[in-house]
Protein backbone atom coordinates (compact mmCIF):
# COMPACT_ATOMS: atom_id res chain seq x y z
CA UNK A 1 0.00 0.00 0.00
CA UNK A 2 2.37 2.70 -1.18
CA UNK A 3 1.59 6.33 -1.52
CA UNK A 4 0.84 7.73 -4.90
CA UNK A 5 3.29 10.06 -6.65
CA UNK A 6 1.05 13.05 -5.94
CA UNK A 7 1.21 12.40 -2.17
CA UNK A 8 5.02 12.21 -2.38
CA UNK A 9 5.16 15.53 -4.21
CA UNK A 10 2.83 17.10 -1.63
CA UNK A 11 4.93 15.82 1.28
CA UNK A 12 8.19 17.01 -0.30
CA UNK A 13 6.64 20.42 -1.01
CA UNK A 14 5.31 20.70 2.55
CA UNK A 15 8.72 19.72 3.95
CA UNK A 16 10.46 22.26 1.73
CA UNK A 17 8.08 24.99 2.82
CA UNK A 18 8.69 24.17 6.49
CA UNK A 19 12.46 23.73 6.21
CA UNK A 20 13.17 26.68 3.93
CA UNK A 21 10.18 28.95 4.40
CA UNK A 22 10.27 29.00 8.21
CA UNK A 23 13.84 30.28 8.58
CA UNK A 24 13.32 32.64 5.64
CA UNK A 25 10.26 34.11 7.37
CA UNK A 26 12.19 34.56 10.63
CA UNK A 27 15.04 36.24 8.75
CA UNK A 28 12.55 38.56 7.01
CA UNK A 29 10.67 39.67 10.14
CA UNK A 30 13.65 39.99 12.53
CA UNK A 31 14.77 43.63 12.76
CA UNK A 32 18.41 44.56 12.35
CA UNK A 33 20.44 46.10 15.18
CA UNK A 34 20.18 49.52 13.54
CA UNK A 35 16.38 49.27 13.32
CA UNK A 36 16.17 48.30 16.99
CA UNK A 37 18.51 51.14 17.95
CA UNK A 38 16.39 53.66 16.05
CA UNK A 39 13.31 52.50 18.01
CA UNK A 40 14.98 53.42 21.31
CA UNK A 41 13.97 56.68 22.88
CA UNK A 42 16.67 59.38 22.67
CA UNK A 43 17.77 58.90 26.30
CA UNK A 44 18.38 55.17 25.76
CA UNK A 45 20.20 55.89 22.50
CA UNK A 46 22.52 58.35 24.26
CA UNK A 47 23.16 55.93 27.15
CA UNK A 48 23.77 53.07 24.73
CA UNK A 49 26.30 55.10 22.77
CA UNK A 50 28.07 56.17 25.98
CA UNK A 51 28.35 52.58 27.24
CA UNK A 52 29.23 51.01 23.89
CA UNK A 53 33.02 51.41 24.22
CA UNK A 54 33.07 50.08 27.78
CA UNK A 55 30.92 47.07 26.86
CA UNK A 56 33.12 46.32 23.86
CA UNK A 57 36.24 46.54 26.03
CA UNK A 58 34.68 44.22 28.65
CA UNK A 59 33.74 41.73 25.96
CA UNK A 60 37.23 41.83 24.45
CA UNK A 61 38.77 41.25 27.89
CA UNK A 62 36.40 38.32 28.46
CA UNK A 63 37.30 36.74 25.12
CA UNK A 64 41.01 37.21 25.78
CA UNK A 65 40.67 35.56 29.20
CA UNK A 66 38.80 32.65 27.59
CA UNK A 67 41.61 32.26 25.07
CA UNK A 68 44.14 32.16 27.90
CA UNK A 69 42.04 29.65 29.82
CA UNK A 70 41.68 27.44 26.76
CA UNK A 71 45.48 27.08 26.50
CA UNK A 72 45.43 24.98 29.67
CA UNK A 73 44.95 21.21 29.64
CA UNK A 74 42.15 21.57 32.18
CA UNK A 75 38.53 22.47 31.32
CA UNK A 76 37.88 26.19 30.95
CA UNK A 77 35.50 26.32 33.92
CA UNK A 78 38.10 24.72 36.21
CA UNK A 79 40.78 27.17 35.11
CA UNK A 80 38.30 30.03 35.51
CA UNK A 81 37.48 28.93 39.07
CA UNK A 82 41.19 28.79 39.92
CA UNK A 83 41.73 32.26 38.47
CA UNK A 84 38.76 33.67 40.39
CA UNK A 85 40.13 32.12 43.59
CA UNK A 86 43.51 33.76 42.94
CA UNK A 87 41.78 37.10 42.39
CA UNK A 88 39.80 36.68 45.63
CA UNK A 89 42.97 35.84 47.54
CA UNK A 90 44.83 38.84 46.12
CA UNK A 91 41.88 41.12 46.91
CA UNK A 92 41.82 39.75 50.46
CA UNK A 93 45.55 40.31 50.83
CA UNK A 94 45.13 43.86 49.51
CA UNK A 95 42.35 44.56 52.02
CA UNK A 96 44.48 43.19 54.85
CA UNK A 97 47.42 45.36 53.76
CA UNK A 98 45.14 48.43 53.51
CA UNK A 99 43.73 47.73 56.98
CA UNK A 100 47.24 47.36 58.43
CA UNK A 101 48.31 50.62 56.79
CA UNK A 102 45.24 52.37 58.18
CA UNK A 103 45.90 50.94 61.65
CA UNK A 104 49.56 52.00 61.49
CA UNK A 105 48.56 55.51 60.40
CA UNK A 106 46.03 55.74 63.23
CA UNK A 107 48.60 54.53 65.75
CA UNK A 108 51.12 57.07 64.44
CA UNK A 109 48.53 59.86 64.83
CA UNK A 110 47.77 58.69 68.37
CA UNK A 111 51.43 58.73 69.28
CA UNK A 112 51.90 62.14 67.66
CA UNK A 113 48.95 63.57 69.57
CA UNK A 114 50.17 61.95 72.79
CA UNK A 115 53.72 63.31 72.32
CA UNK A 116 52.47 66.71 71.26
CA UNK A 117 50.17 67.09 74.26
CA UNK A 118 52.88 66.06 76.76
GISULNOR-V941972 format. One record per helix or strand. SS is the DSSP state (H for helix, E for strand). FROM is the first residue (numbers start at 1). LEN is the number of residues. If there is no record, write none. Layout:
ss=SS from=FROM len=LEN
ss=SS from=FROM len=LEN
//
This chain:
ss=H from=5 len=25
ss=H from=33 len=7
ss=H from=42 len=29
ss=H from=76 len=42
//
